[in-house]
Amino acid sequence: MSPTSPQSLHMVLPRVQRERPVVLHVDDDMASLMMAEGALEEAGFDVLHAANGIEAVDIFRQKEPDLIIMDAVMPVMDGFEAIRGIRQLQAGTHVPILMITGLDDFDSITRAYDEGATDFLTKPINFFILPHRVQYMLRSKLTADALRSSQSKLDNAQRIARLGNWEWCLASQGLSWSREFGRVLGLSENQVMETWPEFLEHIEDADRHNVRLLAEQAVEENQPFNIEFSVPGPDADSYRRIRLEAEPYGQDGGECTHMLGTIQDITERINAQKQIHNLAYFDLVTGLPNRAQLNEQLRYTLKLAKRNDNKFALLFLDLDHFKQVNDTLGHDAGDDLLKQVSARLTHVVRETDVVSSSDTDLSEEADSQHTVARLGGDEFVVLLGQLNRAEDAARVAERIAQSVSEPYKIGDNLVSVTTTIGISVYPADGVNAEMLMKNADIAMYHAKESGRNGYQFYSRQIHEQTLARFSLEGDLRDAIENRQLTLVYQPKVDMSDGTICAVEALVRWDHPEHGPVSPAEFIPLAEETGLILPLGRWVLCEATRQMQTWIDAGIKPLIIAVNCSSVQFQRSDMIEDINDAISASGLDPHLLEIELTESLLLQDIELGIRILREMKALGIQVAIDDFGTGFSSLSYLKRLPVDKLKIDASFVKDLGVDAGDIAIVSAIITLSHNLNLSVVAEGVETQQQYDILHGFDCNEAQGYLISHPMQASEFELWLSQYTRPRFKRAAGL
């Protein structure tokens, strides 16, 4: 469904005629709207959209949706004001409102509840959990409605929803409650609790005062209230999280004499939310913040530093010889080493005293900015908030280097590693997160070149030296001119029948002096220097020529896939290069597939759409490569004239092991098929991965399970001998 229009509003039936609940989603972020819409509609909801608070109030007044999902920060009118406006409408008194906020702080949450929000979620939203949250809120709403209509309906609703109910007499302070209420609080069958004050005593000390005050305020103002609090758990050091909801009641609508309410144990939901948050923001191996959490903290630190004119530092760490430990002792030993390194880094940073003196009112804020994060592999980042002097970062780096270099006990082995550290300082070395991270990384690589096990501050001179040191521009230029480059070919399997349906052309460089050069080295270099243009033209021409040569030799026509870099894509002669290659080779354009990364397409979406349409006009196919590793903007995806998505190998690697990757892959495949896109899985290395992908109706598979990339002559022989027995079961033959 597109954003709400008069036509779409007309399609929404009145509440009494609806077969499906209607959710109004209010957000100015199109990507969030589209992802939520897909999840909610699949779960059985109809969805309306609004881009700001004013639109939300107007749409609610017209169509009275069953539930509202409201973003906090929007233009024109924010979510807080919109909630206030909806609550002032007669139909909006009790409608559930789920506030979405990126501000996980007490003040924002309190304000949301003060304005009338029913519940809240913090960003990023888990769109797999969202429908369940909505369903939960609607169940709670139905329960509250039943309380107001009749006690018998309430009893039936409680039996179905497993909610406890209670009634508080304001005059006597007496409390009556259901059996389920007692179970939620952990009361024994014969335990007595007859008054509201007795109930309050079951609440944890930290929450009791807030519950008492909120209840008293609700009674005084004759208003409903809801609150979450903790009660003791079955074990001495455990607790359970409880949600309490209440409505005022007076005889024939008169003065409030009672509070009627429900109670529910939401411990499992809270634990699930924490688990989801941990998966999104913390490294699974070390428990440290991951890149996403670091970026959040870095944005906050930048904001604070700009406001207070402070310095802070980024330390980019890389473990020396970590790969040797992994290769020698195995990945479990490597993970153990990473955990021990993480503990030492955390200890050093916790003990540091580089922040401003304690007599400033900023020292507490600065201390909270110290962060140790793992980026992945053997790379870590230490964020030091609010430095007195840039040199203080050097003292921390020295302590880190000394601590990390102490031996580690890994199983029965003593292992020694060191760390190399690059340092960038705000604002001298960058005024935004990307620049500071990049420059700390450059400084780290320069320190490695200088001998490892040390640290290096970033400087412009280092930047230039590092680029020069890693530059193979001259050799690459010679390689293109002297034909030292070759193509290798990696086949793709049609998962419906196990046949070979396509082949990807990959460029390789065999340096005359240094031997094979990794594409990870020379492709970025080619993009930086512009050599990617002649290189890309050669790859296109050679790949299409080779495929036509195979066809002429009697080999079954296959789709030939060629990668396209951002530099090529943004050149005005890209289409001309493709057309020239097709014309020179005589290849049917329908057999050529161009692979583009999603991040490339999102750099300039309008330009991307225009170029893609020109490609499609030639008759070629277009695939989005490495899908899922970038922003994965679904609102843009539906606009792009593409044929395929390639799931990145990082998601395929742990299929059968990581439930999160299974969920992501399944969602990508389902989404793609809903958009009439084929799906190719990269990096398929095991039969288990293949079987799981086949179970999800993935269209094509590519990876070492099928074959390594091969020279043209090797591929011809391999194809002639190819049989399908190992894929037979998976393909359902």
Sequence and secondary structure as in RCSB ss.txt:
>XXXX:A:sequence
MSPTSPQSLHMVLPRVQRERPVVLHVDDDMASLMMAEGALEEAGFDVLHAANGIEAVDIFRQKEPDLIIMDAVMP
VMDGFEAIRGIRQLQAGTHVPILMITGLDDFDSITRAYDEGATDFLTKPINFFILPHRVQYMLRSKLTADALRSS
QSKLDNAQRIARLGNWEWCLASQGLSWSREFGRVLGLSENQVMETWPEFLEHIEDADRHNVRLLAEQAVEENQPF
NIEFSVPGPDADSYRRIRLEAEPYGQDGGECTHMLGTIQDITERINAQKQIHNLAYFDLVTGLPNRAQLNEQLRY
TLKLAKRNDNKFALLFLDLDHFKQVNDTLGHDAGDDLLKQVSARLTHVVRETDVVSSSDTDLSEEADSQHTVARL
GGDEFVVLLGQLNRAEDAARVAERIAQSVSEPYKIGDNLVSVTTTIGISVYPADGVNAEMLMKNADIAMYHAKES
GRNGYQFYSRQIHEQTLARFSLEGDLRDAIENRQLTLVYQPKVDMSDGTICAVEALVRWDHPEHGPVSPAEFIPL
AEETGLILPLGRWVLCEATRQMQTWIDAGIKPLIIAVNCSSVQFQRSDMIEDINDAISASGLDPHLLEIELTESL
LLQDIELGIRILREMKALGIQVAIDDFGTGFSSLSYLKRLPVDKLKIDASFVKDLGVDAGDIAIVSAIITLSHNL
NLSVVAEGVETQQQYDILHGFDCNEAQGYLISHPMQASEFELWLSQYTRPRFKRAAGL
>XXXX:A:secstr
  S  HHHHHT   GGG SS EEEEE S HHHHHHHHHHHHHTT EEEEESSHHHHHHHHHHH  SEEEEESS S
SS HHHHHHHHHTSGGGSS  EEEEES  SHHHHHHHHHHT SEEEESS  TTTHHHHHHHHHHHHHHHHHHHH 
HHHHHHHHHHHT EEEEEETTT BEEE HHHHHHHT  TT    BHHHHHHTS HHHHHHHHHHHHHHHHHT  E
EEEEEEE SSTT EEEEEEEEEEE GGG S  EEEEEEEE HHHHHHHHHHHHHHHB TTT SB HHHHHHHHHH
HHHHHHHHT EEEEEEEEEETHHHHHHHH HHHHHHHHHHHHHHHHHHHHH   B  TTSTTHHHHHHT EEEEE
ETTEEEEEEEEES THHHHHHHHHHHHHHHS EEETTEEE  EEEEEEEEETTT SSHHHHHHHHHHHHHHHHHT
TSSSEEE  HHHHHHHHHHH  HHHHHHHHHTT EEEEEEEEEETTT  EEEEEEEEEEEETTTEEE HHHHHHH
HHHHTTHHHHHHHHHHHHHHHHHHHHHTT    EEEEE  HHHHTSTTHHHHHHHHHHHHT  GGGEEEEEEHHH
HHHSHHHHHHHHHHHHHHT EEEEEEETSS   HHHHTTS  SEEEE HHHHTTTTT HHHHHHHHHHHHHHHHT
T EEEE    SHHHHHHHHHTT  EE STTT   B HHHHHHHHHH   GGGHHHHT 
